[in-house]
Structures are given as C-alpha cells and as structure tokens.
C-alpha cells in the first residue's frame, strides 16, 4: 500500500489500524479505556470512540494503544 501522502491520510490510517487491532485482540473501547488508565491516560469509552471516528489520534495515544494492546513488529506500511 505504501506510505500515506498527507497528514489527514496518516490520521485516518492510524484510526483504522487501531480499530482493526482492537477487533483482532477482542478489546472493546471500554476495556481499552481501562488499560490506558493504568498508564496515566484519562480516556473513556466515548472519548476513544470519538477520537477514532474523527481520526484525531495523537502520537502519544497511538503509541499507548500499541503498548496496551501488546503489539510488536508493526510495519508502518501496514498503517
């Protein structure tokens, strides 16, 4: 697929990637919020759903989600 060309495309791909990985790990928005709270993030089910729907995912949020979902060996071209 190659790398994204615009900031908007990067944001949309990051949101789609997180949604897909959550589904693959069978993690709900609520469960993700609980896991993120353990790492200092004040997120709710609704705030996560809104971030992913609007594709407004910060780098810190993305990295924290990658960590709490236990993802390793991510290829940026897959995002």
C-alpha positions in Angstrom: 0.0 0.0 0.0 2.9 2.4 0.7 3.1 5.3 3.0 0.4 7.9 3.4 0.8 11.1 1.4 -1.0 13.6 3.7 -1.5 14.3 7.4 -5.2 13.5 7.0 -4.4 10.2 5.4 -2.0 9.3 8.2 -4.6 10.1 10.8 -7.3 8.1 9.0 -5.0 5.1 8.6 -3.9 5.3 12.3 -7.6 5.2 13.4 -8.4 2.3 11.0 -5.3 0.4 12.2 -6.3 0.8 15.9 -9.9 -0.2 15.3 -8.7 -3.3 13.4 -6.1 -4.3 16.1 -8.7 -3.8 18.8 -11.1 -6.1 17.0 -8.3 -8.7 16.4 -7.5 -8.6 20.1 -11.2 -8.6 21.1 -10.7 -5.4 23.1 -13.7 -3.1 23.4 -13.5 0.7 23.8 -14.3 0.3 27.4 -11.6 -2.3 28.0 -9.1 -0.1 26.1 -10.0 2.9 28.3 -9.4 0.7 31.4 -6.0 -0.4 30.1 -5.0 3.2 29.2 -6.0 4.5 32.7 -3.3 2.1 34.1 -0.8 4.1 32.0 -1.9 7.6 33.0 -4.4 8.3 30.2 -7.8 9.7 31.3 -9.9 8.2 28.5 -13.5 6.9 28.4 -15.3 4.6 26.1 -16.9 7.7 24.4 -13.6 9.7 24.1 -11.9 6.8 22.4 -14.8 6.2 20.1 -14.8 9.9 19.2 -11.1 10.0 18.5 -11.3 7.0 16.2 -14.4 8.2 14.4 -12.9 11.7 13.8 -9.4 10.3 13.2 -7.9 12.7 15.7 -5.4 10.3 17.2 -2.3 11.8 18.7 1.1 10.1 18.5 1.1 9.6 22.3 -2.4 8.0 22.2 -1.4 5.7 19.3 1.8 4.6 21.0 0.0 3.9 24.3 -2.6 1.9 22.5 0.0 -0.1 20.7 1.6 -0.8 24.1 -1.6 -1.8 25.9 -2.7 -4.0 23.0 0.7 -5.8 23.2 1.5 -5.1 19.5 5.1 -5.7 18.3 6.8 -5.7 15.0 4.5 -3.1 13.4 5.4 -2.2 9.8 4.5 1.4 9.1 3.4 0.4 5.6 0.6 -1.7 7.2 -0.8 1.5 8.8 
